Each structure stands twice: as C-alpha cells, then as structure tokens.
Amino acid sequence: MRYVVTGAAGFIGSHLLRRLLELGHDAVGWDSFTDYYDPALKEENAHGLPVERVDLVDDELPLEGVDGVFHLAGQPGVRSFGEVFPVYVRENVLASQRVLEAAAGSGAKVVLASSSSIYGDAESYPTREDAAPRPISPYGITKLACEHLAYAYGREFGLTAVVLRYFTIYGPRQRPDMALARMVARLVDGRHFELFGDGSQSRSFTYVDDAVEATLAAMERGSVGATYNVGGGEEVTLLAVLESLAAIAGRPLEVVRAARREGDAARTAADTSLIREDLGWVPRTPFAEGLAAQWRWAADRVAAA
C-alpha cells in the first residue's frame, strides 16, 4: 500500500513511518520542521527515513495514487493561550483542512490524529468517545475543530476518515516539552525538575509502539467516520511517575514545585472499549516497562554524545 505520514519527523510520526517501511509499504513522510522545539531533534528523528519538507498550508499536496494518509502533523502543547493562538489555528485547523480537501479529491483514506485534550476536564472517567467535549485549552479547541472538519468532508465530499484521540503517548524520542521527557532529561543531566501543580494530575500513559499499532489498525479496518480513544491500560499520577523513575534509575529526581499551568487537565482516563471491540486493539506495554525503555534510550543517547 502507498501511504503518506504527515508530521513524520515528530515523535509518533517517525515511529509510525519506520514501522510502515518495516512492513514493506511504500511510505513517505511530510514535515515542515517547525521550531516548536529544536528542529535538530526532528532531523535526528527523521534520519534514514524518506521525509520531505512540506508545509501543509502553503505547498501542493500531491495525493493522487495514495491509498491512505496518516495525518499526525500539528502544533502540540496545551499551553496555547495568548499570542501563539494564531499559530495553532494555522498549523492545526488550516493545515488539516488542506489535507482533508486533498484526500477527499484523491480518494485517499485518512487517519486523523486528535487528542484527549478535546475532553478537557471530562464529564466522567474513564471517558468514552461519546462524552461531551469540553476543551480547556486553545490546543484542544483546534483539535476538536479538526475532528469536525473530518466529519464535514466525510458528509459532503465522501471522505473516508477515522479519528484517533491519543492519550499521552510516551517512549523513546518523546517530545522534549512533555513531562516524562523533561523528568528523564533532568535526571540524566543531574538537574532539578520543575513540577507544575501538586503532582496529583493523572494520565492514561500510552506507549508509543502500542499507539503505532492502534494507528495501523485504524487505517486497515477502522469504521468510516469512527472515533476511537487510544489510551494505555494504566492511569498514573505524576507523583507515581517520579517514584517509578527513581526506582528505575536508582536515584531520586530533585523536584521544585511551581504553579499549575493554564489548560492542563487534572486527569485523563481512556475508556478503550470501542477500539477493543472494533479493531481488537489492546495496549500491551505496562507503564513501568515503557518508562524503563524511555530512560534507557535517554541515558544511552547522552552516553553516546
């Protein structure tokens, strides 16, 4: 099969593109290498992979003959208030509209990466896909807008699309601004970690290899117009993460407390009944095992440098 992966120099996208190639697919990546975080890290992610520099808003998007598009590109981060908001509109809403338009015109199926951030402080836990969306960050609002665009293009132009709501993906090459990546990096370097809030925030952490398998399953057999939660089987607080990391590394991480940041949900917990029933997907990586893999990757990378 012939596939395009947008955001292919990013964390999840680079893992997905590599897996597609391992499976023998004809796959190419698109990425604009934005400076949300150091582009050199994205170059490192993309090393050895067929990743082309493409701006989804400004460039042509040739999808003729493509069987499917994994649309993972976007501006991440829930701390998206203020003057950066137009960037989120451009990189999430406008970029997605152009991808969906091109896919609808070419007949390519789309797997759209959305986020648990669309739930905000959810009305119930574990959270089902039919829960009322109540995003509390501009990031979550723009991701929800992308979901609505996918629905509209499906209804009016026959686009075949499946939406995945990722719950806190972690593992080797995780974005450096994410909490686990910051914890691991600070511990490797011997620096303190700034903990925003009291540490009781909890997440359905999902190992990246499991997320990739869910994404492949959605392309292969996801129901047209369906929305699926992709969440790990364990809900873990940040304080518990700190304890687990100390046990793995054999030393504690110095923590400095800071105020909660706006847009950061207190809790995420995924109800994954639907994706289990429809696609047969289940998360297979225990949190402690995945965290250990992320720690080893970070430690080995520093040692090699």
N, C-alpha and C positions, 0 to 999 in steps of 0.2 A: 504494500500500500504506500501511497505517496502522501506525506504529511508535512505541515509547517507548524513549527512551535514558535510562538511569539514570546518575547522575554526570555530567550534561550540562553542568555549569558547570566541570568539570575540564578538564585538558589535552586528553586524547584525546577525551573525550565532546563537548566543544564543537566540535572539528574534525569529528567524525562527524555531529553534529546539523546543522551548517551544510551538510555535503555532502548529507545526505538531502534537505534542503529545496531545494538547488540541483537535485537530480534530480527534483523535483516530487512527492515523497512527502508524505503527511500525517503529520508527525512532531512529537512534543512531548518535552521533556526534563523529568526529575525530578532534583532535587538538594536536599540538606539544608543546604548551605553550612556545613559543619563548619569548625572553626578549626584544623585540622591545619596549614594555612598561611593567610595573610591572606585572609579572606573577600572583601575588596575586590578582590583579583585574580580571584576566581571571578566576582564581579559584572561585572568587565571582560570576562572570557571569555564570559559569557552575554549581553552587551549585544546587543540586537537579535534575540535568539533566544527562542523560546517555551519558557522554562524555569520550571517550577512548583516551589515549595518543598514537598518531600515527604520525610518521614522514613520510610524503608523499614521500620523496626521498629515504629513506633507508629501510622502513618497507614494509612488504607484505600488499597488498591492496585487501582483500577478498570481491569481489562484486558479487559473484555468488548468484543468487536469489534476488538480489536487483533490485527494479523497477526503481529507479532514484537516481542520485547523485546531490546534490546542492553543487557545488564547489565554496565555498566562501573563502577558505584559501588563504593566500598570504602575502607578505611583503608590507605593505602600506607606504604611505608618498611620496610626490613629491620631497622632498629634499633628493635625492638619488644619487647624483654625488659622484665622488671620490672613496675612498677605500671601501665604502659599496656596490658598484655596484655588485660584485660577489654574495653578499647575495641576492640581488634582482633577479639575474639570477637563483640562486638555488631555492629560496622559491616561485618564480612565474613561471618561464619557466620550469625548470626541474620538479618541483612538479606537475605542470599542465600536462606535457607530460605523467607522470606516471599515473595520474588519468584518463586521456583520453584513454590511452592504456588499462588500466584495464577495463574501462567502455565499450570500443569497444569490448573487448573479452567476456564480460559477457552479453552484450545486454542491459545494463542499459542506460536510458536517462540521459543526463547531462544538467543542467542549470549552465552556466559558468558566474561568476560574473566578469565583466570587469568594466571600469571606464570612466567617461567623460574626464579623463586626456589623453586619446588617441587622443582627438581633439586638444589639446594644445590651442594656440590662433587660434580659429576656423576661417574658411573662411567666415562664415555667422552665424547670430543669428536671431531667435532661430536656433539651429543646428540640422539638420536632420541626420539620420543614414548613408545616402549616401554621406555625406560631406567627403572631403579628410582628412584622419587622419594626423595630424602634431604634434605629441607629443613633448613637450619641456623638458621632464624630463626622466631620465632612468626608473623611475617607469612606466610612460606612455608607454615607448617603450616596456617594458617587458609585460605589459598588452595587448598591441597590438599583440605581438608575441604569446600570449596565444590564442587570437582570431584566428590567422592564423593556429595555431595547431589544434584547434577545426574544422576549415574548412577542413584541410588536412585529419584528421581522419574521418570526415564525407564522404569525396570524395573517399578515398582509402579503408576504412575499414567499411563503413556503420554506423559510429557512429551517433546517434540521439542526436543533441545538439542544444541548444538555448543560445544565448549570451545576457546578460543584461548589459547595460552601466549605472551604478549608478551615479547620480549627487548628491554629498554632502549630505549623509544621516546623520540625526541628531536625537536626542532624548535621553531618559534615557539610561545610560551605554555607551554613545558615547566615542570613543577612547580619552584618555586624552590629546593627542597631537593635536587634531583638534581645530580650532579656537573657535567654540562655547563652547566646553568643557572647554577650557582654560579661556574664558571670565567668564563663570558661576563659575568655581572653584575659580578664583581670587576674584570675587565679594563676594562669600560666605565667603572666608577667610579674606577679607579686604585688599587684596594686589593689586598692580597695574598690569595692563595688557599690555604686550608688543605687539604693533600693527606693523606688518611688512608692509611697504608701506604706502600709503596715506589714506587707508580705502575705496577707491572708487572701490576696487575689488568687484565683484558681483557674486552671486552663485544662482543656482536653488536648493535651500534647499529642501530636501525631508524627510518627517517624517518617522521614522523607521517602524511604523506599516503599512504605505502605501507601503513602499518598500517591506516588507514581503508579502503583498497581491499580488503585482506585480510578485514577485518571485514564489509564489504558482501558479499563473495563467500561468506563462511561462511553468512550469512543466506540468500542467494539459492540456493545449491547445495551447501552443506555436508552431508555424510552424517550421518544421525541417529546420535547417540551418538559422533561422531568427536571426536578431539582433535588439534589442529594447532599446530605451532610457527609463530610469526610472527617471523622474525628477518632482520636485514639481511644483505647478502651479504658484508660485511667484518667481521672481528674486529680490534678496535683496542685497544691499551693506553692507559691514562690518560696516560702519558708522551708517547705519539704524539699524543694529542689536544691536549696542551699545545703541542707543536711545530706542529701544523696550525693551531691557533688563533692563535699568534703570527704565522705566515705570512699568515693572512687579515687580521688586524688591523694588521699592520705594526709590532708592538711585542710584547715578551715579557710574560708574566704572572709577577709575583713569587710564588714558591711557598714556603710554610712547611710543613715536614714535621710530621706527627702520627702517633700510633699507629693501627694498623688497628682498625677498629670491629667489634664482635661482630656476627655474622650476615651479613657482607659476603662473598659468594663470591669466590674468587680469579679465576674465569674463567667466562664463559658463551659458548657457541658453538652455534648452532642448526643442526641438520640439517633443512632445509626440503623434503626430497624429497617427503614426503607431501602437503603443501599444493600443491606444484607439480603433482604428478600428479593429484590430485583436483579442484583448483579452478583450476589454470592460473595461480596467483599467483606472481609473482616480484618481489623488491624491485628498484625501478628507480632509486633515488636514491643515487649514490655518496656516501660519508660526507663527503668534503670539500665537496661541493656542499650537502649538508644542513646542515653546520656553518656554512657561509658564510651560508645563509639565516637560521639562528638568530642569528648575530652581527648581521646587518643589521637584523633585527626588534628586537633589544635596543637597538642603537645608535640606531635611528630613534625608538624609544619614549622613550629618555632625552632625545634632542634635542627631541622634541615637547613634553616636560614642561618 
